[in-house]
Structure formats: structure tokens, C-alpha cells
């Protein structure tokens, strides 16, 4: 299955305002598109060199930059995980952005697939209310001041 992709920065920025879930190897962001828009889920992938920066091998020296080879390897692993999981878990009216982390290079692929499936489930959950809930709680003897 070929993935439909996000093409420009504005599309990536719009998805940033949606819900997100952070796993060891990636962050998945998702946002529903407006009614009447194109059908089928769309995906964007972002793996920056700062996310993959290695620890310094020698104390006192700056960490080595991994370069394009490592970034592309992480991106390919994440794309394959999405390609396998998306037909079962992605909503057709959503846009998604997958942001790669260093662990995307080292995590076993079955664990990566499991994390991806969990992330899709979490992103699709309705957001929890911030602050107090709309439904007032019943007073307990402790809360009412009786001991």
C-alpha cells in the first residue's frame, strides 16, 4: 500500500494542533481533516539530526552528528511500521505526522510495530477535559468537613 503524504509545511503545522502520543522511538500527532476533504489518511515524517545526535565518545568533545544515512534509516523504519499498521488503525479522515527519535534506530521492529499500534489508538481517543470536570462530584464526609 502506498502512503499518501503531507506535502508542505502548512500541513505539518496544522497537524501539530491535534492530539499526540509519545513513544520511545517516535511521537505520533494526528488531526481530523475538515468535512468534504479528500478521502484516505495522509502521513508526514520528520526525523531531524538533533533527535539522532549520539552521545560523545570522548569526554570533553562535542557529540557526533549522525548525518543523512542515520536519519534516512530511522525514517525508513518508521515509514514501514506505518505502512504495516495504518490499514488497520488509521482513520481515513485524519492527517498524521510521525516525528522520529533516536530509539527508532535501535528498537526491535516488533516492538516498534506494537508502539505504533498503541499510538494510533491513543491519538484517536477524545481529549480529556482540562481542569475540573463538567459533572460535579458528590461530596464525601471528608470533603464536606465531617470527620
N, C-alpha and C positions, 0 to 999 in steps of 0.2 A: 504494500500500500504506500503510495507516495503521500508525503505530508504537505499540506497547504501551509505556506509560511507567511509570517508578517513581513512586510517589505520595507517600511520606513520607520524612522524614529518616532513619529507621532503615534503610530500604532503601538509601539513598545511602551511609550509614556502613558497611553490611555489604560493599558492593562495594569500598570503599576498601581492604579487607584482601586483595583479589585482586591479580592481575598488572596492570601498567600499561605504557604506552608513550607517550613524549612526542614530539610532532612540533612543528614551528614554530607551527602555528595552534591546537593543542589537545593535551590529554592524554586518552588513552583508557584507562579502567580496566575490567576485566572479571573476573567471578567466576561459577563454575558454581553453579547452584542445587541444592538437595538433591533426591534421587531422589523421584519421585512428585509433584513440584510441577507447576504449570501449564505448558502447552506454549507455546513461542514465546519469542523473545528479547524482553527488556524494556530500555528505554533511559531514561536520565535526562540532562538537560542542565543545566549550571551555567556561567553567564557572569557574573562579578562585575564591579563597576565598577572595582575596583583593577586587575584584569587588563587593562582597556582604557584606563587612565589615560594621557593624552597627555603628551608632553614639554612643558615650559614654553616658551611662545612668546617671552617676555621674561625675560631673566636676572633672578634675584632674586625672581620671582613664583612662587607655587605652581602646579603643573600643573593644567590644567582637568579637571574631571570630565566624562566623555562623556555621562552620562545614559542614560535608558531607550532612547532611539532607537538609539544605537550598540550597546547590549547586545542589544537585540532583533534588530538586523540581523545581528550575529555569531551569535546563537542560531539564527536562520532559515537562515543559510548552512550551519551545522553540521548542523541537522536535515535539510536537503535532501540533503547529502552522505551522511548515514547512511541516509536513505530509499532512495537510489540504490544504495549499496554493500551494505547489510545483507542483502538477499535472497541475495546470492552468497557473503558472507563471514561472517555472524554465525551462531553456534551457537544452536540453539533452546532449549537448557537453560542459557543464560547470561543474566546481567544486566550491563548496561554503563552507564557514566557517562562522558559527554563533557564535559570542562572546557575552556571556550574561553579563548584567549589573544588578545592584541592583533592578531597577524598574521592571525587569522580574518577580519578586515575587509578586508585588503589582498591576501592571497594569491589568485592566479588560481584559478578554480574547478576546472579540470582538475588543477592541482597539489594542490588540497585533496582531490579525489577519490582521487588516487594515494596521498597520505599516509594517507588513511583506510583504504584497502585494505591498505597495509603495516602500519598499526597493528593492524588486526584479525588479520592473520597473526602478528604478534609477541605479541599478548595471548594467543593460543591455544597458543603454544609452552609445553611444560612448563618449569618453573623450573629454572635451573641450581643445582647444589648449592653451598652456601656453604662456604668454606674448602677443605679438602683433599677430593679426590675419594675415593670409596669403594674404587676399584681402585688398588692401589699401582703406581707407575711402576717400570719396570725401571731398574736402576742403570746409568748410563753410566760410562765410565772416569773422567771428570771428577768425577762425583758420588761415586764410590767412593774417590776420593783418589789414584788413579794418574794420573801426568802423562805 
